[in-house]
Amino acid sequence: MNHPAQEYDWPACAGCDRPLWETELGRHACRPCEDKTLRRLRELPGLFAQLNTTASLMRGARKVGAATSGSRVPPIPPRLEVLSLVAAGGVAVRLRDIEDAWRAALGWTVAPWRGSPAQAVPEHTKFLINNLPWAVDDYESIGQDIEDLRRLHAECTAALTGERRPGRVNIGLCPVTDGETGDRCNTQLTASAASPRIQCGNCETEWPDMAAWRDLRRQQEAATEHGAAA
C-alpha cells in the first residue's frame, strides 16, 4: 500500500521567518538578519555614548568646553526614555543578559563586565559581535535575541531623534536598603512623562520632584558601583 509522501517543511530564519537559502541550510538565522544585527551591535556603543551625554546635560552638568563663569547649564526637561536607557537596568543590562545566555549555552562563565554602564556597553557589544557567527549557526534562541537587539537599537535611535513614546518607562531598580535586614529593595521603578513623581511599588519610597530624581540617580549609581565591587 502506497503512503503519500509527507510534505517537506523548508527551514526558515529564526529572525525574520524567511525561508533559508540553500546555502544557508544548517543555520538558525539568515545572512541578511546576521548583517543587520552586526550593524546594530556596532552602532550601539556610539548611540549609548550620545544618550549618556544627553542624560548628563539633563542632570545639569556643565557643558564640555563652556566658559568657566560658575553658572550651570539651565535644566533641560527630562526625557525619561533617555534616562531609562542609560540608567541601571538600561542598555548595559539588556546586552549583559544576552551575553550571559550565550555564555551559558557555550559552557562559559558569566559576563565579567560589571562596571558602570559606560564601561560595560562596549565590552558587551564586543563579545556579541565576536560570537554572532556562532549564534546564528548554532544557538537555537537567536531569533529572540535578534528581535531584542533590533528593539534596543530602535529605542536608542528614537530617543536621540526625539520621538516620544507614551506610557511608562523603566528607570532602574529601587536602591533603598531595609534598615533591619540590610537587603536592597531592587524593585523595578517606572516613571511617566506626565509627572516627575516616582514611587516604588514595593517599599513605597517616593521621589516627588526633579531634585529627588537626582538623588535617586545618585543612589542607583552608588548601588551599581557597590554591586560591582562586591
DAQUI-V281659 format. One record per backbone hydrogen bond with DSSP energy under -0.5 kcal/mol. CO is the residue of the C=O (numbers start at 1). NH is the residue of the N-H. E is the energy in kcal/mol with one decimal. If there is no record, write none. Layout:
# DAQUI-V281659
co | nh | e
CO | NH | E
CO | NH | E
This chain:
# DAQUI-V281659
co | nh | e
8 | 10 | -0.9
11 | 20 | -2.2
13 | 17 | -1.9
18 | 13 | -2.8
21 | 24 | -1.7
21 | 25 | -0.6
22 | 25 | -1.0
24 | 27 | -2.1
28 | 14 | -3.1
30 | 34 | -1.9
31 | 35 | -2.8
32 | 36 | -2.4
33 | 37 | -2.4
34 | 38 | -2.5
35 | 39 | -2.2
36 | 40 | -2.3
37 | 41 | -2.5
38 | 42 | -2.3
39 | 43 | -1.7
40 | 44 | -1.7
41 | 45 | -0.7
43 | 47 | -2.2
44 | 48 | -3.0
45 | 49 | -2.3
46 | 50 | -1.9
47 | 51 | -2.4
48 | 52 | -2.9
49 | 53 | -1.8
50 | 54 | -2.2
51 | 55 | -2.6
52 | 56 | -1.9
53 | 57 | -2.0
54 | 58 | -1.8
55 | 59 | -1.3
56 | 61 | -2.0
57 | 60 | -1.7
63 | 66 | -1.9
67 | 69 | -2.0
78 | 80 | -0.8
79 | 82 | -1.0
79 | 83 | -2.2
80 | 84 | -2.6
81 | 85 | -0.9
82 | 86 | -1.5
83 | 87 | -1.5
85 | 91 | -2.9
87 | 90 | -2.1
90 | 94 | -2.1
91 | 95 | -2.3
92 | 96 | -2.5
93 | 97 | -2.4
94 | 98 | -1.2
95 | 99 | -2.5
96 | 100 | -3.1
97 | 101 | -1.8
98 | 102 | -2.2
99 | 103 | -2.8
100 | 104 | -2.4
101 | 105 | -2.0
102 | 106 | -1.9
103 | 107 | -0.9
103 | 108 | -3.1
104 | 107 | -0.7
112 | 114 | -1.5
116 | 119 | -0.6
116 | 120 | -2.5
117 | 121 | -2.7
118 | 122 | -0.5
119 | 123 | -0.7
120 | 124 | -2.8
121 | 125 | -2.5
122 | 126 | -1.9
123 | 127 | -2.1
124 | 128 | -2.4
125 | 129 | -2.6
126 | 130 | -2.3
127 | 131 | -1.8
128 | 132 | -0.8
129 | 132 | -0.7
131 | 135 | -2.2
132 | 136 | -2.6
133 | 137 | -1.0
134 | 138 | -3.2
135 | 139 | -1.9
136 | 28 | -3.4
136 | 29 | -1.4
138 | 140 | -0.7
139 | 142 | -1.6
141 | 144 | -0.7
141 | 145 | -1.4
142 | 146 | -2.8
143 | 147 | -1.8
144 | 148 | -2.6
145 | 149 | -2.6
146 | 150 | -2.1
147 | 151 | -2.6
148 | 152 | -2.5
149 | 153 | -2.5
150 | 154 | -2.2
151 | 155 | -2.5
152 | 156 | -2.2
153 | 157 | -2.4
154 | 158 | -2.7
155 | 159 | -2.3
156 | 160 | -1.8
157 | 161 | -2.0
158 | 162 | -0.8
158 | 163 | -1.9
167 | 193 | -0.7
169 | 191 | -1.9
172 | 171 | -0.5
172 | 189 | -3.1
174 | 186 | -2.3
176 | 185 | -2.9
178 | 182 | -2.2
183 | 178 | -3.1
187 | 174 | -2.4
189 | 171 | -2.5
191 | 169 | -2.3
192 | 195 | -1.5
195 | 192 | -0.6
198 | 207 | -3.4
200 | 204 | -0.8
205 | 200 | -2.8
206 | 208 | -0.5
207 | 198 | -2.5
209 | 213 | -2.1
210 | 214 | -2.0
211 | 215 | -1.5
212 | 216 | -2.4
213 | 217 | -2.4
214 | 218 | -2.1
215 | 219 | -2.4
216 | 220 | -2.6
217 | 221 | -2.5
218 | 222 | -2.4
219 | 223 | -2.4
220 | 224 | -2.3
221 | 225 | -2.4
222 | 226 | -2.4
223 | 227 | -2.4
224 | 228 | -2.1
225 | 229 | -1.7
226 | 230 | -1.3
